[in-house]
Amino acid sequence: MVDVISARVDEETRRRMKRQPHINWSEVIREAIADRLRREERRKVDPADLKEAAEITDALRAPSPGWDSTEEIRRWRDRR
């Protein structure tokens, strides 16, 4: 069985693609997908590790009570 997928590209990219009619764009996309799958499969990353990393990243992004980034930047600039 073969599945059909679609991809959106911006107008400029589509215009440039049309100037290269000798290229089989479906094949280019298939090769890109296959290449990405090979790279991901080689990484052998545990999904649980990815989830943990995402949670840590989210925690680091959370605001720190009592700390103002604007004040910190000003403090460092004033030291110059």
C-alpha angles and dihedrals in degrees: 000000000000123000123210120220131180132215131200122223129180120257095256092053091047091050090051091047091054089057088062102055092157091069118090098221093188089058091048090054093046091052092047091051092047091048092050091049091052091051093048093047091051091054091061092197116178109238089222089059090051091051091049091049090051091050091050090049091050091050091051091051093053115105115264112230113240095015122107116192092202091057091047093052091048091050092053093045091050090054091064 
